[in-house]
Amino acid sequence: MRSTFGTTAACLLLLLGLATQPAIAADADLKITVTNGSDTAGTAVVQVRPAGQHNGDVIAYGGSGDDIKVPAGTYDVDVNYSDGSASKMIWFDRLNLSGQVAKTVDIGMPVAALHVVITNGGADVADHGTFEVRPAGNHAADVIAYERSRGTVRVAAGTYDVDIRFEDGAVNKLIWLDGLALSGKVDKTVEVGTSLADVTWHIVNHGQDVGADGKFEIRPAGNHGGDVIAWGASGAPVRVAAGDYDIDISYSKGLIHKMIWLDHQTLKGKVDRTTDLALNAASPTISATLNGADVGNKARIGIIPSGQHDEIGDIPGGGTALLEVGRYTLSATMPGAEGTLQDVSIQGQPHLVVAMQALQTAELKPGGPPPKACTIEVYGVNFDFNKSVLRPDSAPVLAAVLHLFTATPSFSAEVGGHTDNIGKPDYNLKLSEARAAAVKTWLVAHGVAADRVTSRGFGDTRPLVPNDTDANRFKNRRVELRRMNCQ
């Protein structure tokens, strides 16, 4: 009896337990057919999300006409239509889904297909042409759709501004088709109408091509300072719009820098021209001595074309320079010594020697007697960091410099700006030039005749002492007065 009762009780409890389990929710089968005048197969997506949550996770999705199964319940359903750049979204909020649910949704958005062929001289420009569709009346608006020549874009039917772009080498042209009505299938052919010139310029010296050492630049006619339209190395082809241009031919190798201008050159069709530089080169080896002894590369040799003020470059002592045949002044410097070889004719491969002498300098002391040396070192002319504006605390020293000019009417000098070797040489040179010019400007403003004072920047090229300690670098940062015609 006990066994039978236990079995019966267990069966009753099991039945009661099953009776208390919740019923399994029935499925809903959603089918939405999306049309836009006709079925939109492949261009529409249906997504089911939790009710009241447009940004909620997608529970299920499918295409137009697909069966989408979800548990029965209430949902938000979005229909996304996208055809090219034409798109639209429709929401069904709190849609009750149970059993079979079928709906048909029409997007109601006419679509236009724009096909554009871009030609130049009647020939398709292919990848050199593109077109962009933008909102009507706003050339700066975001691009809605774009393609290359012979491409097709699909946009919502309407009115647009379309820009046609042609780019080939250095040739650029923009054409706007404003207020273009697009509906259905639209075919457009746009002629660019730009004549081209394919230009190859060979740069030779006595008939031999100079290769990458030579280049040509094409600029607007009559404007040497105009932007470069196109450029290439010797023999490299470039493409520009046919027309008149100024061409500059340049050659740079070693310390040879030459430019030739060819003004108002007519370029059209195929252009293949040659320019001969006709220059003669020299390769001098230049050494420097001090007290008769060769100092090797401890010296710096600056090279200045005769009759000019600025160096075209420098080489270390004992080095060989590549120069155009001509007359030059050679300036040798090293800490504490310098020398000059004036107006020497250089051709072929000569070995030249610049004899240096120890510098004889004197330091200007405010309130002290005027120095008699040809070279006067001036300290205390101060500028703010990286600037060339004289600071007020420079006044006592500037007054002492001014006294040199006013006390001796025959006194005339070059104001030289010098730096240490910290920083880039080109920057130091420009900064020293600006600071020397600021001192000259101050002197002229205080009564010194402009023809009695010149200015020049040397950067870090003429140190008094090696730049190996803070104290030495301080000594090299100076203004220097060099008496004119001083022996």
Secondary structure, 3 states (H helix, E strand, C coil): CHHHHHHHHHHHHHHHHHHHCCCCCCEEEEEEEEECCCECCCCEEEEEEECCCCCCCCCEEEECCCEEEEECEEEEEEEEEEECCEEEEEEEEEEEECEEEEEEEECCCCEEEEEEEEEECCEECHHHEEEEEEECCCCCCCCCEEEECCCEEEEECEEEEEEEEEEECCEEEEEEEEEEEECEEEEEEEECCCCEEEEEEEEEECCEECHHHEEEEEEECCCCCCCCCEEEECCCEEEEECEEEEEEEEEEECCEEEEEEEEEEEECEEEEEEEECCCCEECCEEEEEECCEECHHHCEEEEEECCCCCCCEEEECCEECCEECEEEEEEEEECCEEEEEEEEEECCCCEEEEEEEECCEEECCCCCCCCCCCEEEECCCCECCCCCCECHHHHHHHHHHHHHHHHCCCCCEEEEEECCCCCCHHHHHHHHHHHHHHHHHHHHHCCCCHHHEEEEEEECCCCCCCCCCHHHHHHHCEEEEEECCCC
